[in-house]
Amino acid sequence: MNEVFSELKRALDEGQTVVLATVASTRGSTPRRAGARMLVRADGSFCGTIGGGCGESEVLYEALEVHKDGRPRLVHVDLTNPIDGDDKICGGVMEVFVEPVMPKTARPMHAERPH
């Protein structure tokens, strides 16, 4: 987790906007518990994890959408559907809050332009 906060500080110090994905709640068997975080840069690179696999891919996609529109969102990750393979250990649901984090000097990405 310290890696995520170190990278967040570095990005903000450099004037970069990043997106923070935080597991808000879980039910059933999930790869990570509430509080797990992943930081996503505009180029799609990231640090930290919310569990890997297809659930993390879904959140990564939404994080890139947040980079585009600046709007935070709650992503519902359903890991209860059967997937091929015997190595799948999850069978729960996660709610992941995905939000932009901007340096103080940055203008909000979705701010309305003056008329």
N, C-alpha and C positions, 0 to 999 in steps of 0.2 A: 504494500500500500504506500510506503514511503516513496517508491519510485513514481507513483502517480502524482503525489503532491510536489515532489521535486521537479518533475517535468512541467506541471501546471505553473509553478513559480517561474521557471525558466522561460516558458512561453509568454507569460504575462509581462515579465521583465523585458522581453524582446518585442513587445507590442503585438503579439500574435493572439488571435482568437482561437480557442480550442473548444471542443465539446466534451462534456463530462457525462458519462453514463453511470448511474448508480442503481444497483439492485435495491428497490424500495420494499418489496415484499416477496415472499415465496410461499408456495403450498406444495406439499409432497416432496418427492426426491428431485432436487435440483443440484447442479454442479457447484453453485456458490450460494451463500446466504445473504440476507439483507445487509447492505453496507459495502458489498464488493463494488469496486470501481474500475472503470476503463476510461482512459483519456484518448480522444481521437483528434488528430490533426487534419487540416483541410486537404492534405494530399492522400489521406486514407491510412497513413501509418498510425500506429497506436501503441500505448503501453498500458500495462495492467490487464486484467481479464475479468469477465463476468461469467466465465465458464467454458469458453471455447465452443467448437462445433457449430451446428446450424443456428442455435439460439444466439450465439455471439455474432454470427454473420448477419442475422436479421437486425440486431441492434446497431452493428457497424453501418449497415445501409441507412438506417434511420438517422444515425449521427451525421452522416454525410448530407442527408436532406436538411438537417438542422443547420449545417454549415451554409447551405444554399438560402434557406428562408429565415433563419434566425429564430424560429419558433420552437420553444421547448415542447416536449411531448412525453406521454407515458406509453411505453411499448409493452404490449402483452405478448409474452413468449410462452407458448404452449408446447411443452415437451412430453405430452401424454400420448401423442399419436405414435403407433408402432413404426419403427424405421428398420430397414434391413440391417442385419448384423447382430451378432451375439454380444458385442462389446458395449452396447448401449445400456447405461446404468440409470439414466434419468427417467422420470415419469411424473414430473410435477409442472408447476406453472410459476413463472416469475413476472413481476411487474418491474420494469426498468425505466427510471426517470432519466431522460436525455435532455441536457440543457447546454446552451452556449455560455461560455465564460469569456468575457471580453476585458481587455485592459481598460483602465479608467479613462484613457484618452480616446478610446474607440467609440464611434457612433454606432448605436444599435443597428443590427443588420436589417431589421424590419421596420425601422423608423419611417414614418410618413414624410414625404417630401413636402416642403412648403408650397402652397398653391400660388 
